[in-house]
Amino acid sequence: MSYSIYLLRFVEGEVVALNIERFRQATAPYVVEGSQEEGFSQLRTEDGGETDLYHAIHGEVGMSCVTATHFARGAMTGVIVRLAAALGASIVPQDGGPLIFHENDRLHLPADLQGKACVIVPTAEAFEAAIDAL
């Protein structure tokens, strides 16, 4: 799917750094090209699904965002959801409100996004249904 989503972690309305080690652990089994150091990784799942991840580290700020593009449905959407959950991140579609996993995460979103957020269970099916509803 030629569509972008962003994994962002919010605390008190501000974007904060994502845990790089958790990122590595969640993505390592699927990386077929690129690396953390390059800021780009192509992932592939057992069903052949792929996605491109962009994840640049910016000095002391660290890794503030992961962007997933061209992601396949199926096992890959499960990988993306598990990655977001491991990072404590919200999934922010390119053209919709944030997808969060817990109602209390809403309070950490910027004020203009709080009312647009949708709570989903962290599964591939729930994520795909939320994307379809946009």
C-alpha positions, 0 to 999 in steps of 0.5 A: 500500500503506498501510504505513510504512517508515523510512529510518534511517542507523545508526553505532555503534548510533545514528541519525545525520543523513541527507544532505539533498543526496542526498535532494534529488537522489534525490527531485527527479525524482519530487516532485509536491507538497510540498518539503524545507522543508515536511517532506512530499513526494508522489512519483509515478513514470512508471508512476503509482505514488505515495508520501508521504514525511515528512522533517522537519529538526530543528535541528542534528540535521538530517534523521534519518529519512524515512518512506514511507507509501502506497507503490505497488509497481513503479517506486516501490519502486525509487525507495525502494530507490535513495533508501535506498542513496543515503542509506546508510540501512537500510530499517526496516519498521513490523513487521519487522527492518531491511533492509540492503544490506551485511553490514557494515551489521549492525555499525552497527545497535543491538544489539537489531536486529542479529539481525533484519536481513536483507541484500538487494540494492538492487533493487525486486524484492528489497525487495518480496520482503522485505516480502512475507516479513514 
